[in-house]
Amino acid sequence: MEKPSNTIEKEVTPSQIMQVGVGFWASKTLLTAVNLELFTHLTLCPLSGEEIKKKLGLQSRALYDFLDTLVSLGFLNREGLKDEAFYSNTEETDLFLDKAKPSYIGGILEMANNRLYEFWGNLEEALKTGEPQNEIKHNGASLFDELYKDSQKLKEFMMAMQGAQMGSFMALADKFDFSNHETLCDIGGASAALSIQVAQKNPHMKCISADLPVVQSIAEENIERFQLQDSISALSLDFFEEREFPKADIITMGNILHDWGLHDKKMLLKKAYNALPSGGALIVVENVIDNERRENTFGLLMSLNMLVETLEGFDFTASDFEGWAKEIGFSKVEMMPLAGPTSAVIAYK
Ligand SMILES: C[S@@+](CC[C@H](N)C(=O)[O-])C[C@H]1O[C@@H](n2cnc3c(N)ncnc32)[C@H](O)[C@@H]1O
C-alpha cells in the first residue's frame, strides 16, 4: 500500500541501540576518572597529559584516549592536542566532582564503581530469581545490617546518598512553602543532608534527622560542620521497632519507600500519618516514575537497582503513591518536580 505523501520518514539507524548497548564503556570511563580523583586534581589549574599521568599513576598507553574520551563526553576542557595539550574541568565537573567542595556528588559514583557495577553484572540472574545480587545475596539479611557492619561501606553509602539527593534537597528547600510550618522530622535521614538544606534556607524550622543508631554520629558530625546544632538534632530510631514517629508538622522520607515491599511501604505511610497534625504534610522525595511508565528512564532503572540491592523494594508512580496515601487517610496528594528525574510527592493530612 502506498504511504500518504506528507508522511515524514523516520530514519531507522542502529545508533541508539549501540549507544545504550555499550553505554557501560562511557559510564566506566567517568567512574574511573572519579575514583582516580582526576577532577579534584584539576581544580586548581589545567594540567598536561604528562602531569596527569604522574599524579594518577597511569601508563602512557591510552592516556590520551582516556582523557580525550572525557573531553568528547563533555567532562573535560582541552587546549592543544596530545603532548601539547592542557586539560581542565568543565563548570559542571569542577562544581560537582571536586572532592574538596561541599557540592561534591561523586559519592554516588564511587559507590556505583565500587559496588553497583559488579552487582549489575548479574542483572539477568536477578530477573530470573527475583533475588538481590549484592552483599545479601544468598543470606537473606537486611541490606543495611550487612552494609553497616563495615565502617568504610557505611561511610561510602552515606556519601552516596548525599550525592544522589543533594540537588533535589536544595530544590525542595527552595520550592516548598515552609512558612506555615515549624517542625520537620526526616525519617531515614542518613547524614542529615535534607534537614541541613531545609534549616539553612528556612531558619525558623526545627528539624529532626532520624535514622538507625549507627548513623547518628555521622549525622551529628555533618550538622556540626554546618553549625546547625540549634536547628537540627540527630535521633536514633528504627522505623520497624518504634511504634510511633516523633510528632512533627512535616514528615519527610527521601528514597525510603523504594527500599521496601508494599506491606512495609504502607506501614511507613501509616506511621507518618499518625505523627502529623491535621493539615500536616508527608513529603516523599524519590525518582517518581511517570504514570504511563514510559518517560522517567532513571526512575525505572532505579527500580531495577532496587531489585539488585534489596529483598522486596521497588520504585513507583505518583498515582501508585496517591492510591496508598488515600487508602491510609491522607486527603490530598500533590507532585513537585525537583532536580532531574527526582520529584516530591506530597500527601496532606
Ligand atoms: C536509601 S537511604 C536514603 C537516605 C536519605 N533519606 C536520602 O534520601 O538520601 C535509606 C536510609 O534509610 C535508613 N534506614 C534503613 N532501615 C532503617 C530503619 N529500620 N530505621 C530507620 N532508618 C532506616 C538507612 O540507614 C538509610 O539512611
The ligand as a Tripos MOL2 file, in Angstrom:
@<TRIPOS>MOLECULE
LIG
   27    29     1     0     0
SMALL
NO_CHARGES

@<TRIPOS>ATOM
      1 C1         18.3230    4.7900   50.5270 C.3       1 LIG1
      2 S1         18.8380    5.5290   52.0290 S.3       1 LIG1
      3 C2         18.1450    7.1730   51.8960 C.3       1 LIG1
      4 C3         18.8260    8.1880   52.7500 C.3       1 LIG1
      5 C4         18.2800    9.6170   52.6390 C.3       1 LIG1
      6 N1         16.9510    9.7320   53.1560 N.3       1 LIG1
      7 C5         18.3090   10.1000   51.2070 C.2       1 LIG1
      8 O1         17.2920   10.4580   50.6540 O.co2     1 LIG1
      9 O2         19.4170   10.1420   50.6500 O.co2     1 LIG1
     10 C6         17.7910    4.7490   53.2100 C.3       1 LIG1
     11 C7         18.0240    5.2020   54.6440 C.3       1 LIG1
     12 O3         17.1120    4.5060   55.4840 O.3       1 LIG1
     13 C8         17.8000    4.1830   56.6810 C.3       1 LIG1
     14 N2         17.1590    3.0250   57.3080 N.ar      1 LIG1
     15 C9         17.1500    1.7470   56.8640 C.ar      1 LIG1
     16 N3         16.4720    0.9530   57.7070 N.ar      1 LIG1
     17 C10        16.0340    1.7650   58.7100 C.ar      1 LIG1
     18 C11        15.2800    1.5370   59.8890 C.ar      1 LIG1
     19 N4         14.8530    0.3090   60.1970 N.pl3     1 LIG1
     20 N5         15.0020    2.5870   60.6860 N.ar      1 LIG1
     21 C12        15.4510    3.8340   60.3780 C.ar      1 LIG1
     22 N6         16.1840    4.1090   59.2670 N.ar      1 LIG1
     23 C13        16.4720    3.0850   58.4560 C.ar      1 LIG1
     24 C14        19.2000    3.8710   56.2150 C.3       1 LIG1
     25 O4         20.1320    3.9190   57.2660 O.3       1 LIG1
     26 C15        19.4230    4.9420   55.1650 C.3       1 LIG1
     27 O5         19.9550    6.1080   55.6990 O.3       1 LIG1
@<TRIPOS>BOND
     1     1     2 1
     2     2     3 1
     3     2    10 1
     4     3     4 1
     5     4     5 1
     6     5     6 1
     7     5     7 1
     8     7     8 2
     9     7     9 1
    10    10    11 1
    11    11    12 1
    12    11    26 1
    13    12    13 1
    14    13    14 1
    15    13    24 1
    16    14    15 ar
    17    14    23 ar
    18    15    16 ar
    19    16    17 ar
    20    17    18 ar
    21    17    23 ar
    22    18    19 1
    23    18    20 ar
    24    20    21 ar
    25    21    22 ar
    26    22    23 ar
    27    24    25 1
    28    24    26 1
    29    26    27 1
@<TRIPOS>SUBSTRUCTURE
     1 LIG1         1 GROUP 0 **** ****
